[in-house]
Amino acid sequence: MRRKTLDLILNWVGVLLTVVFLVGGIGMLVGYSFTSSQVKSQLVEQKVFFPTKTQSDYRDLVAAHETQYAGQEVLTGSQAQIFANDIIGVDTAAISGGKTYSQISAASLADPSNTSLANQVQLVFRGDTLRGLLLNAYAFGFMGVIALYGAIGMFIAALIMLVLTLLGIRHYRNTEESDVI
């Protein structure tokens, strides 16, 4: 095989890989943009705010060392995780005495006349439901961040392949027709 033929094939492979990396990076960037906008729009609809310094739940932010969020609206996946675990999770555990929803629900079904326990069941159910919704937002937000890092990696790989392809084209031009591998 002639050296010039091999160089031409490798250059076309380099061009193809550069295009694939660019398209992949653009796709991942679109995925990041979509997930982050969806997470934000879903959280905006929930109208969840971190407690302010004057509210009783502020102690949960202090305990979690997250006081910088006091009074802010929950708009990102990472904020949703903090709110879900460090405020709702702490409060529902306090309401249920550390028991899960299914445990206090079973106790309530065993003693239907206990209205205090029935109220605990309702509060824990509501808290766990909102906590689950917020943790879903966190999960999708996290996947979006992974897509962003993947897009950056793809763009870097495309740039490296472009440089290598341009070097290959330069080598192709300097190779003699008579060179054989």
C-alpha positions in Angstrom: 0.0 0.0 0.0 1.2 3.4 -0.8 1.9 5.8 2.0 -0.1 8.5 0.4 -3.2 6.3 0.2 -2.9 5.4 3.9 -2.5 9.1 4.8 -5.6 9.9 2.8 -7.7 7.2 4.5 -6.5 8.3 8.0 -7.3 12.0 7.2 -10.8 11.1 6.2 -11.2 9.0 9.4 -10.0 12.1 11.3 -12.5 14.3 9.6 -15.3 11.8 10.3 -14.3 11.6 14.0 -14.1 15.3 14.3 -17.6 15.6 12.9 -18.9 12.8 15.2 -17.4 14.5 18.3 -18.9 17.8 17.3 -22.3 16.4 16.8 -22.1 14.4 20.0 -21.0 17.5 21.9 -23.9 19.5 20.5 -26.3 16.7 21.4 -25.1 16.6 24.9 -25.2 20.4 25.2 -28.8 20.3 24.0 -29.5 17.5 26.6 -28.0 19.7 29.4 -30.0 22.7 28.3 -33.2 20.7 28.1 -32.8 19.0 31.5 -31.8 22.2 33.3 -34.7 24.2 31.9 -37.1 21.4 32.7 -35.8 21.1 36.3 -36.1 24.9 36.8 -39.6 25.2 35.3 -40.8 22.3 37.4 -39.3 23.7 40.5 -40.7 27.2 39.8 -44.2 25.7 39.6 -43.7 24.2 43.1 -43.0 27.6 44.6 -40.7 26.1 47.3 -38.6 28.5 49.3 -35.8 27.9 51.8 -36.8 29.2 55.3 -35.7 32.6 56.3 -33.8 33.3 59.5 -37.0 34.1 61.3 -38.7 30.8 60.5 -38.5 27.7 62.7 -37.1 25.5 59.9 -34.1 27.8 59.6 -32.4 25.6 62.3 -32.3 22.8 59.8 -30.3 25.0 57.4 -28.0 25.9 60.3 -27.5 22.2 61.2 -26.7 21.4 57.5 -24.3 24.4 57.1 -26.5 25.6 54.2 -27.5 29.0 55.6 -26.5 30.8 52.3 -29.8 29.6 50.8 -32.0 31.2 53.5 -35.0 32.8 51.9 -34.1 31.8 48.3 -36.4 29.9 46.0 -35.5 26.3 45.1 -34.6 26.5 41.4 -31.8 23.9 40.8 -31.4 20.2 41.3 -28.7 20.7 44.0 -30.9 23.1 45.9 -33.8 20.6 45.6 -31.6 17.9 47.2 -30.6 20.1 50.1 -34.3 21.1 50.7 -35.5 17.6 50.4 -32.9 16.0 52.7 -32.0 18.7 55.1 -35.4 20.3 55.7 -38.2 17.9 54.7 -36.3 14.8 55.6 -35.4 16.2 59.1 -39.0 17.4 59.7 -40.7 14.2 58.6 -38.3 12.1 60.8 -39.1 14.4 63.7 -42.9 14.1 63.1 -42.8 10.3 62.8 -40.3 9.7 65.5 -37.8 8.3 63.0 -40.2 5.8 61.6 -41.0 5.5 57.9 -44.3 6.3 56.3 -45.2 2.6 55.9 -44.5 1.9 59.6 -46.7 4.7 61.0 -49.3 4.0 58.4 -49.5 0.3 59.5 -49.7 1.5 63.1 -52.5 3.9 62.2 -54.4 1.1 60.4 -54.1 -1.1 63.5 -55.5 1.7 65.7 -58.0 3.7 63.6 -59.3 5.6 66.6 -56.0 7.3 67.2 -56.5 10.7 65.4 -53.0 12.0 66.4 -51.4 9.0 64.6 -53.7 9.6 61.6 -52.5 13.2 61.5 -48.9 12.1 61.6 -49.5 9.7 58.7 -50.9 12.5 56.6 -48.1 14.9 57.4 -45.4 12.3 56.7 -47.1 11.3 53.5 -47.2 14.8 52.2 -43.6 15.5 53.3 -42.4 12.3 51.7 -44.3 13.1 48.5 -42.7 16.5 48.1 -39.4 15.1 49.1 -39.6 12.5 46.3 -40.6 15.2 43.8 -37.6 17.3 44.8 -35.2 14.4 44.7 -36.4 13.6 41.2 -35.6 17.2 40.2 -32.1 16.6 41.8 -31.6 13.4 39.8 -32.5 15.0 36.5 -30.4 18.1 37.3 -27.5 15.8 38.1 -27.9 14.0 34.7 -27.9 17.4 33.0 -24.6 18.3 34.7 -23.1 15.0 33.5 -24.3 15.8 30.0 -22.6 19.2 30.2 -19.3 17.6 31.3 -19.7 15.1 28.5 -20.3 17.9 26.0 -17.1 19.7 27.1 -15.2 16.4 26.7 -16.6 15.9 23.2 -15.7 19.4 22.2 -12.1 18.9 23.5 -11.9 15.6 21.7 -13.2 17.3 18.5 -10.5 20.0 18.8 -7.8 17.4 19.3 -9.0 15.4 16.3 -9.1 18.6 14.2 -5.5 19.4 15.1 -4.4 15.8 14.4 -6.3 15.8 11.1 -4.7 19.1 10.0 -1.3 17.7 10.9 -2.2 14.6 8.9 -3.2 16.7 5.9 0.1 18.6 6.1 1.9 15.2 6.2 -0.1 14.0 3.2 1.0 17.0 1.2 4.7 16.4 2.0 4.6 12.6 1.2 6.1 11.5 -2.1 3.9 9.5 -4.5 6.5 6.8 -4.6 6.6 6.1 -0.8 5.5 2.6 0.1 4.6 1.2 3.5 
